[in-house]
Amino acid sequence: MDEINKEIDKCLVVLRAGGMILYPTDTVWGIGCDATNEKAVDKIFALKRRDDSKSMIILLDHTARLRGYFNEVPQQAYEIMELSEQPVTLVLSGAKNVAKNMIAVDGSLGVRIVLDEFCRRLIGRFGKPIVSTSANISGQQTPVSFSSVSAEIISGVDHVVSLRQNEATESKPSTILKMGVGGEIKFIRR
């Protein structure tokens, strides 16, 4: 069994039990949990000391899963996600089938289709979206590498993924676009 599968097995045990993982994504290191488990999502808000009115995003492994979590997905959303060479998060309206505390007041939810092999395989085996939020206390600097994740975050999660901890490359957060029901696009973060 390869190292990625061993880590996925460990993460699945934690996610299914309502726990939190600290894991590498295709952007920055993230804190994650089962996006359909309201209590698990509350644990992330508490660990980050984040106001629960500030939404977090979900990660999916393939665009084919989008319809399971949104009432309508504009064709333009598929095109952006499939053609983008860099990680892009789309905020779409009409979120469904996730924990209530994941959905913004206006009914929207951010989603990213992961490019990272570990994340893609983990989500594929889990069969549900996982939460992704930067691995920092709210208001503090976003950690761009594992070495910049605080001890408080590391000790606060249930499992720390051992992959890519020594990578020297510094990643950056994804671009965030909000799509209106009429297809209009607004940049939230470039």
Secondary structure, 3 states (H helix, E strand, C coil): CCHHHHHHHHHHHHHHCCCCEEECCCCCCEEECECCCHHHHHHHHHHHCCCCCCCCEEEECCHHHHHHCECCCCHHHHHHHHHCCCCEEEEECCECCCCHHHCCCCCCEEEEECCCHHHHHHHHHHCCCEEEEECCCCCCCCCCCHHHCCHHHHHHCCEECCCCCCCCCCCCCCEEEEECCCCCEEEEEC
